[in-house]
Amino acid sequence: MAKIENLIDTLALERIEVNLFRGVAPGDQGPRIFGGLVIAQALLAAYRTVETRICHSLHCYFIRPGDPAVPILYEVDRSRDGKSFTTRRVTAIQHGAQIFNLAASFQTDIEGLEHQDPMPAVPGPDNIRNDDEDAEWRRAIEMRWIEPHIIRQPRPSPPAQNVWMRALAPLPNEVAMQQAVLAYASDMSLLSTAMRPHGVNWRTPGFQSASLDHAIWFHRRSNFNDWHLYAQKSPSASGSRGFNLGQIYNIDGRLVASTAQEGLMRLREADGA
């Protein structure tokens, strides 16, 4: 049985200056760094410069592919510390160049008016067989697809999907780590929503895909040790880009986060022309 990846270790950061941190990526996950890893580490770097406030939103851009063979430096800019909100900007650097940047806003933990979209009526995770075709998804996050999830021979299907997700290794009930793991998981499967109508995926010969930007709004606290439903849809694809929206619900039906992402979807000839 394969050893379960521990996200606490994977996302760990070393502080090398007041506003400068160093992270690493597992070297066995492919030729480039998984985008969710960089989002999560950048968020944790920002949290290391914030004392008591909680992140309510983040917006980021992927600039260059990350190199898993070298560490990632995260430089935090303490943009603003206001009465109720704190703003941080984080730049991820490799080989002397930016590979990623993130802006995050933190707020004092307060209560106020509330409403939410209801959780979609779908089968629960215990009623879905864990039948991943792709071992990559079994590393740190367990995923159970409600709609058919076909890796080897995809076929056209509606631009929407629902996926149950949870962390495989135990996580502490600490808001920064819980949000970081949710951010990590939020980059899994989202871009593939826009691929579904076209019957392609990252294994299709001549198909090129990559996350371009990513946004998360944290609405409520959550515990990613428990199952979460990731409800996704793709309203549009154009200009070799796919646009995707997601809503993340906890097992009790509470909407805990919303996401948006645009990604590259470029279909070339099989010979690379």
N, C-alpha and C positions, 0 to 999 in steps of 0.2 A: 504494500500500500504506500502510495506517495506521501511524503511529509507535507503537512498543511503549512502554507506560507503564513507567517505571523506578521500582520500589518503593523503592529507596534514596532517591530524591529525594522521592517521595510521602510517605514516613514520616518524613522529616527533622524534627528538633526544634531549636528555638532556646532556649538557656538564658537566662532573663531574671532569675533569682534562684537562690539555692542549691537550693531545692526547687520551683522554678516554671519551667515550660517552655511554649513556644508551638509549636503545630503548625497546619498548614493542610490543607484538603481540596481536591482538584481541583474546579473549579467547573463541570465539564461532565458530571457523572455523575448528575444528577437533582436534585430539589427538596430532598432530605435526604441527610445524610452516610451512607455505607455503614458499617454497624456494625463490620465487620471492621477498617476503618481506625482507628476509635477504640480498639478493643481493642489493636491493634498499637502505636499511638502511646503509649497508656497504659503498656503493658508496657515499651516502650523508655524512657519517662520514669522508671519504677521502676528499670530497670537502670542509669540514669545516677546513681543514689544507692547502688548496690551494687557492691562492688569485685570479688570473686573468686567469688562463689557463683552457682549456676545455678537458674533458675526451674523448679520441679517442678509447680506448680499455680497456677491463677488462677480467680477467680470474680468475675463482674461483673453489673451491672444496667444496662439502658438505661432512663433516666428520662424524657427528653424527646427529640424528634427533633432531630438536629443540623442547624445552618444552614451550608451550604457557602459562604455569602457572607462569613462572618467567621471569624477565627482561633479556635482552641480553646486554652484555657489548661488545663494539667495541673498540679495541685498535689499534691505527693508528701508523704505523712505517713510519717516513718521510725518505724514502730510499734515494731519490736524488732530488735535485733541480738544474737542468742544465740550459743552456742558452735558449733552446727551449722546453725542455721536463722536466716534473716532474713525479716522480714515488712514489707511495704509496702502502704499504701493510697493509691490515686490517685483524685482527683476531677477530672472534666473539666467545664469551666465555659464557658458562652457567654451573653451578654446578662445577666450577673450571676446566673445560675442554674445549678444542676447539671444536666447532661444525661446523665451517666454516672458510675458509680464502679466501681472495681476493687480487689480484694484479691489480692495475690500473695505466694507463699512461695518463698523461695530456699534452697538447701541446698548444703553443701560437696560437691564432686564426689567421691563414693566408690563403691566396688563392693560388691555384696552378693548375696544369693540372687536367682535370676531364674527366671521362667516367663512364658508369654504364650499368648493365643489364637492359633491358626494363621490365616494370611491366607486369606480366601476363595479358592476355586479359580475364577478368572475369567479371561477373555482378557486378554492383556497389552496395553499401550497402543499398541504398534505394529500390533496387529491390529484396531484400532478407528479408523474414519474420523473425522477432526475435522470434525464437521458441526453446529456450534453454530448454532441459529436466532437466538440473541440476541447481538448484537455486544457487549453490556455485559460478558459473561463473557470476552471476548477481550482485555480491556485489559491486565491484568498477570499473570493466571493462566491458563494453558492448561488446558482441561478436556475430558475425553473420557468421555462417558456410556456405560456398558455396557448398561444398560436403556434403552429408548426415552425420549428427552427431548423432549417436545412442548410448545412454548411457546404456539403460536397456538390450537390446539384440543385441550387436554388431555382425556384420558379416564381413568376410574377404573382404578387399577392397584394392586398390592400396596404396603404401606407400607414399602418398602425400596428402596435403590438403591446402586449402586457407581459411583464416579467416579474416574478417573485425573486427577491434578493435578500441575502443576509451574509454577515461575516462568518467565516468558518472557524477561525480561532477566537477565543474570548477577548472582548474589549473592555476597558475600564469605563465606568459610567461617569465620564468626564467630558464636558461639552466640546472642548477643542478637538479631542481625538474622535469623538462620535461624528462631529461635522466633517472632519478630515476624511474619515472612512466613507461617509455618504458621498463626499465630493469625488473620492477615488472611484466609487462604484457608479457614479452618475455618468461617467464617460464610457461605460460598458454598454454596448448594444444601441446607444442612442442614434449614432450616425447610420447604423444599419437600417433604421426605420425608413429613411429616404431611399435606400437601395431596393426595398422590397417590391415596389411596383415594376421595377426594371429587370427583376430576376438575376441580379448580380450580387456579388459580395467580394470581400478582399482576396478571395482565392481565384476569382474569375480571371483568366488570362487577359492581359492588357488593361486590367482595371486598376486605377490608382485612387486611393482614398486617404484622407488625413483630416483630422480636426483643425479648423481654422480659428474658431473662437468658441467660448463656452461661458455661460452665465448660470448662477445658482442664486435663488432666493430662499433663505431658511425661514420658514414660517413659525415652526414650533420645535421644541426639543424632541429628540428621538433616541432610540436605543437600537443600534444596528446589529446587536446580538440577536434580535428578533426579526422575523420576516417583514419585509417591506414590498409593497407593490409599486412597480415602476410602469406607469401608464404613459405610452409614447405615441406621438403622431407626427407626420410630416406634411405640413400644409402645402409645401412647394419645393420643386427642384428646378433650377434654371442656371444658365451660365456655368455649367460644370460644378455647381454647388447644390448641396442638399440642405434644407432647413428643417429643423426638428424641435419639437416641444415635448417636455416631459413633466409629469406630476408624480411625486413620491408620497405614498400613503403608508402609515404604520399598520400593523396587523389589526388595530382597533378602528381603522377607517379614518384616522386623522390625517389631514393633508399636512405633511411636515416640510416639504420643499417643492419648488418648481424649478425647471431647467429650460434652457434654450441653447441650441448649438447650430452652427453652420459648418459644413465640412466640404472638402473637395471631393468630387465624384467625377473622375475623368476616365473615359473609356478610349483606350488607344488600340491600335492594331496589335495582334498577338506578338508580332516581331519587334514591337517597341517603336515603330515608325510614328 
